[in-house]
Amino acid sequence: MAAFLFSCNQKNEKKQDTDSLPSLAKPKIEARLVGSVRTWKSYANIQFMEDEKEIDAYLEEQRSGDPQLEIPFDSISKFLITQFEKQGFIKNGRFLLQKFKKQTAEKTIYVDSSGKKISLSFFRSLATEHFHFKLLFAKDSIEVDTRATTLQDLDYAFLDIIPGDSKELVFLDDYYFMNGDHFDFKVYEITIH
């Protein structure tokens, strides 16, 4: 009986020792696609023109102008449009590209609201043929497929789109499709848990 009680006490002491050890887990990093604002410039009217000067003038006007908003069908896109409007990026149904101060470096540092620095690198994946980005903090890292094609240039900015202390990564996915240039502003929320 004494041996049984002695062994029970040892098990309880071992359990207490392991319960009191500090957690060695590193913070987890996360990048969540909140949603996107979709815009485009249409070249469809060119099919109804015959005069070369008229075509050239139309193309120049479309290329130099700001893209118009696509009609949002989901509440997240509507919310993001409102947030971009509040910050002066959207006016009269158009996204003001000149205000979007884009960055193009393949490697950068993201600083969260608490001052933690996260390494961020963009690359084209051979497996998916899309732009991906990788976040690295301490020994924790994640990779995110933006689904952006390799035909586009790398453009992004850090903007405070979602109310709070941290800026979000706004990734610009621009591509040509069906008689138009499309500009999808994808908003990613980056957090460390």
C-alpha angles and dihedrals in degrees: 000000000000090000091053093051090046092053091048090053091051091052091051092049091050091049091050091050093053092044091055096051113111116249112262094193116123120228113274118239123215137185113192124188102229095184143282143258111223122207136165148184114222125215094178096112091066089080089068095052128088105171111092093213091051090049092049092048091048093049092048091049092050095045095048096041129086120262119255123236120259112229107267116226100183130066094236093059090046090051092049092049089053090050093049089048091052089055093048099251095116125048130165093354094307131107109232101226094187090064092054099091097200128199121213105184114125090218127042143145123252116203117202126211093271092052097256112150119223122190112230125191131177125207142160112252116225089205098055101018087226134115111264129183129209126208120202125189119165104314094333121096139165135189123215127197108216090191088227114145123244091242093077131078121251109259128161143143139195109237135164096239099145112058110257142075100290129074120233128227108248108197117195113217105190122177143147119251136154101352095320150079111242125205116192114185104205115197118210123188112211119202139168116212 
